[in-house]
Amino acid sequence: MDKNTIPRKKVNQTREERLKIALKSNMAKRKAQAAARTSNLANTKNIDFKLED
């Protein structure tokens, strides 16, 4: 083995596979952010609506 070569542990993936994995990761992150945002909104803001006749 040459000193300048780096052994790769990952299997070479196609572009489509990498994009699919990245999309799933991004969607999971956005879903978690949305859940955190809605739970934080419900806890911090108490809005009372006033009905006028």
C-alpha positions as a Markdown table, in Angstrom:
| # | Residue | x | y | z |
|---|---|---|---|---|
| 1 | Met | 0.0 | 0.0 | 0.0 |
| 2 | Asp | 1.4 | 3.4 | -1.0 |
| 3 | Lys | 1.8 | 6.1 | 1.6 |
| 4 | Asn | -0.2 | 8.6 | -0.4 |
| 5 | Thr | -3.3 | 6.5 | -1.0 |
| 6 | Ile | -6.2 | 6.6 | 1.5 |
| 7 | Pro | -8.2 | 3.5 | 2.0 |
| 8 | Arg | -11.9 | 4.2 | 1.6 |
| 9 | Lys | -14.3 | 2.5 | 4.0 |
| 10 | Lys | -17.4 | 3.7 | 2.3 |
| 11 | Val | -18.8 | 2.0 | -0.7 |
| 12 | Asn | -19.1 | 4.2 | -3.7 |
| 13 | Gln | -22.7 | 5.3 | -4.1 |
| 14 | Thr | -24.4 | 6.6 | -7.1 |
| 15 | Arg | -25.5 | 10.2 | -7.3 |
| 16 | Glu | -29.2 | 9.2 | -7.0 |
| 17 | Glu | -28.5 | 7.3 | -3.8 |
| 18 | Arg | -26.6 | 10.2 | -2.2 |
| 19 | Leu | -29.4 | 12.6 | -3.1 |
| 20 | Lys | -32.1 | 10.3 | -1.7 |
| 21 | Ile | -30.2 | 10.0 | 1.6 |
| 22 | Ala | -29.7 | 13.8 | 1.8 |
| 23 | Leu | -33.3 | 14.4 | 1.0 |
| 24 | Lys | -34.4 | 12.1 | 3.8 |
| 25 | Ser | -32.0 | 13.7 | 6.2 |
| 26 | Asn | -33.2 | 17.2 | 5.3 |
| 27 | Met | -36.9 | 16.3 | 5.6 |
| 28 | Ala | -36.3 | 14.7 | 9.0 |
| 29 | Lys | -34.5 | 17.9 | 10.2 |
| 30 | Arg | -37.2 | 20.2 | 8.9 |
| 31 | Lys | -39.9 | 18.0 | 10.5 |
| 32 | Ala | -38.1 | 18.2 | 13.9 |
| 33 | Gln | -37.7 | 22.0 | 13.5 |
| 34 | Ala | -41.4 | 22.4 | 12.7 |
| 35 | Ala | -42.4 | 20.3 | 15.7 |
| 36 | Ala | -40.1 | 22.3 | 18.0 |
| 37 | Arg | -41.4 | 25.5 | 16.6 |
| 38 | Thr | -45.1 | 24.6 | 17.2 |
| 39 | Ser | -44.5 | 23.3 | 20.7 |
| 40 | Asn | -42.4 | 26.4 | 21.6 |
| 41 | Leu | -45.1 | 28.6 | 20.2 |
| 42 | Ala | -47.8 | 27.0 | 22.2 |
| 43 | Asn | -45.8 | 27.3 | 25.4 |
| 44 | Thr | -44.6 | 30.9 | 25.1 |
| 45 | Lys | -47.5 | 32.7 | 23.6 |
| 46 | Asn | -50.9 | 32.9 | 25.1 |
| 47 | Ile | -53.2 | 34.8 | 22.8 |
| 48 | Asp | -56.7 | 35.6 | 23.9 |
| 49 | Phe | -59.1 | 36.4 | 21.1 |
| 50 | Lys | -61.8 | 38.9 | 22.0 |
| 51 | Leu | -65.1 | 38.7 | 20.3 |
| 52 | Glu | -66.9 | 41.9 | 19.8 |
| 53 | Asp | -70.7 | 42.1 | 19.3 |
